[in-house]
Amino acid sequence: MHELPEEFALPEGMVPPVPPDPPVTPRDAATVVLLRDSHRGPEVFLLRRAAAMAFAAGMTVFPGGGVDRADADADVAWTGNGPEWWAEVFNCDTGLARALVCAAVRETFEESGVLLAGPDPRTVVRDPTPYAGARAALVNRELSLGRFLAEAGLVLRADLLRPWANWLTPEVEHRRYDTRFMIAALPDGQSADGATSEAESAGWFRPQDALDDWKAGRTGLLPPTWRTLSELTEFDTVVEAMTAGRTLKKIIPKVLREGRKLRVVLPGDSRYDSAPTHLDARQDDEVE
């Protein structure tokens, strides 16, 4: 179990002291952890979100984002485990499962330039740069993933993705996401560029190096990112990570105020069951 370290705390002001009432309905989202092998072990592609972003500004994250209505297009050419399989893994209906996988492929392409698709079920695009125009149109919501793949004669490669985790934003937040995390190996011949307006920088890092940067105060990480990076330190190759057995259970963090620090507690922590679902004004008044 990869527990958050005691020094893990959220920046003051990240969590609103008075939560929405009733809690905000979470938006479904998908995140893809891109991996590649290096002579020092697996590396992961990370983006530092732009400071102007409404959610997780300045934080270091994996590519991903919310599901769009067009992601549920049932006509997307697809290879690999079907929506029914993903629905069982993600504990949702097949329509949402299809949309989550499509969102994962779309967001990865938009934010990193990596395209998990190919001209047939056995191959993958080696150079996505000819599709730069489609990438921009996807970002601007002028084009759906299904239409792009159909016009380009490409097949979505769901077999290149593996389910990893499911995190749900705490009820205290005004922006909430029910996010399914997936991992994927960087396809041969492709490179990740991070050319997205949502990020101010991007690059490849060994998971332990990313954690060390966080510990030194050089970057900010949210609990799902920290936990995922910590889990990935166990693997010596990308293949090991891709073939690791995973059972997904929805993880809903809670936030406790300890003095002036906002502590995150996860299921399994002795403080979790007794923790409130949100901070409130009374708690703030009681703590100096």
N, C-alpha and C positions, 0 to 999 in steps of 0.2 A: 504494500500500500504506500503510495507516494503522498504523504501528508504535507500540507503547506507548512513551511517553517514558521516559527514564532515571530520572526521579524517581518513576515509578510503582512502588509497593511495597505489599504487603499488610500489614495491621496484625499486629504480633507476637502470636502465639497463635492467629491465624486458621487456620493450617495446622498440624496435629498433627505433632510431631517423629518419632513412630513411626507408620507407616501401618498400616492393617489388612492382615492377611496370611491369605488372599489378598485382593486388592482387592475392594471392595464392587461388586456389580453395579449399574450405573447405572439409575435410574428414568427412564422417558421423560417428557418435560415439553414444554410449549408456552408461548411468550412472545409477546405482541402489542405492537408498537410503534405506539401510536396517534398519528396526526399530524393537524394542522389548519393551515390557512394563517392568517397574520396580516399586518399591514402591514409588519412587519419580517422577513417570511419564515416558513418552516415552524416550527411549535412541536411539541414532543413531550410526552406526558403521563408524568409520573414520580411514583413513590411512594417515600417514605422508610420502609423497613421498621422495624417496632417493635423496640425494643432487646431484648425478651424472645424474639424469634423464634430458633428453633434453627439456622436457616441464614441467612447473610448479614444478621445482625442489624445494624440501623442503616444499612445500605447503601441507596443510591438506585437504584431498579430500575424496569423496565417491568412492567406487569401480566402475571401468568402463574403457572403452577404445574404440579404433576405430573398425569399422566394417570390418571384413575380408571377402574375396570373398566366402569362404566356408560357411559363415553364411547365405547365401541366398539359401541354400539347400532346395528345395521344398518338399523333402521327410521326413522332420522332423516330428515325431509323436507329435501331438499338441492337447491341450485341453484348452478351454476358448475362449474368443473372437478371431475370426480369423484374418488373415492378412488384410482383407478388412476393418474391424472395426478399426484396428490400423492405416491403411493407411489414413482413414478419420481423425482420431485424430491427426496424425503426419503431415498431409497435404503432403503426398508423395504417390508414387505408391506402389502397394501391394508387389512387390518384395523387395523393400527397407524396407517396414514395417516389413516383415517377417525377414529380416536380422537384423534389429534393435532389435527385441525381442530376437532373437537367440543370438545376441552379448551381450545383457543384461544378459541373463542366463549364457552364457559362461564366460564372464568377472567376474561375481559375484562368480562363482565357482573357477576360476583361482586365484582371488585375496583374497577371504575370506574363501574358502572351503565350502560355502553354496550352496547347489544344489537345484534349483527350478524345480524339476522334481520328478516323482513318478512312481511306477510300473503300475498304472492305473489312469484314469482321476479323481479319488476321493481321492487318497492317495498321500503322499509325502515321499520321502526317509527320514528316521529318523536318519540314521548314514551314512554320505557320505564317511567315512574313507576307506572303501573297494575299493573306486574308486580313491585312491591316485595316482595310476599309470596312469590312464586316465587323471587325472588333470595335471600331469606333461607333458604328451604327448600333451594336449591341449595348454599348455603354450609354448611348443617348436614347435607348429604347425605341429606336426607329426600325428595329429588326428583331425578330424572335429567334431563339436558338434553333427551333425546328425549321423555320424557313431558311435560315443560313445553311444548316446542314443539308437540306434538300437541294438548294440551289447550287451548293458546292459539290454535291454528290458524295457526301461524307456520312459515315456511320458513327454514332455515339458509342464510345468504348467503355461501357459500364464495367467490363471485366478488369479495367485498369484501376478501379477504385476498391478500397476495402473499408468497411465500417470501423470506426474507432471509439467514438464516445457520443454522449447526448447530454448537453448542458442547457439548463433553463435559468434565465436571469431571475434574480430574487424579486419578490413582490414589491420591494421598496422602490425599485427603479421606475422611471416614467417611460423608458424605452426598454422593452423586454423582448427577448428572442429565445425561441425553442430551437437550439442549434444542433444539428447532427454533424459530427466531425467525421471526416473520411481521410484516408491516407492514399497517396499515389506516388509511384516512382516517376521521375522525370523521363519522358520518352527519349530514346536515342535520337540524336540530331537536333533536339530542341534545346532552347535556353530560356531562362526566366529573366524578364527585364524589369518588372516592377514599374512599367510606364503607365501609371494611373494617377489621376488627380487626387485620389484619396490618400496617397502616401507621399511622404517627403523623402524617404529613402527606402532601400530594399537591398537584400543580399542573402548569401548562403552562410549558414553558421552551423558548427557542430552544436548539438543540443546542450552539451555541458558548457560550451563557451557562451551561449546565449544566457544560460542560467547564471554564469559568473558575471556577465555584464549587468544583469539585473541586481545581483548581490552587491556589486560595486556602485550601484546607483546610476549607472550609465543609461539604463533603459527601464521602461515600465512594463510590467506584465499583468494581465488579468489572470484570475485563478485557472480557467481552462487552459490557457497557454502555458502557464508554469507547470501544471500537472502533466500536460502532454509532452512537453520538453523533458521533464523528469523521467517519464515512462520511456521515452525514446533513448535515453542514455543506456538502457539495458541491452541494446542491440548492436552487434558488430557489423552488420550489413543491412542493406535495404531489404533484401529478400527475407531476412529473419523477421523484420518488422511487418512486412507484407503478409507473411504466413502465420503470424502470431494469432492464436485464438482469442477472440474478444466477445464478451457478453455485455450488451449495452443495457445500462440502467440509468434512468434519468437522474442527473445530479443537479440538485437545487441548493446553491450556497445560501447561507444566512450571514448577516453582518452584525457584529457586536461592537459597541463602543467601549473601549477600555482606555480611560483617561482621554487623551486627545487623538487616539489611534482608532481607526476603523478596522477591526479584525474580521477576517473571513473564516467561517467554520463550515466544514463539509460533513456529509453523512459519515458516521464512524467516529467523529470527534466526540469526546465525552460531553462537550458543551452544546452539541447540536440540538438534542431533543428539548432542552430547556430554553433554547434561544428563541426570542420572538421572531416572527416572520419579517419584522421591519423595525427600524428605529422610529421613535416617536418623540414628540416635544417633551414629554415627561422624562424620558431617559436623559435627554440633553440637559434638562434643568437639574437633575440629580447629580450630575458629574461635573466637577470643577475643571 
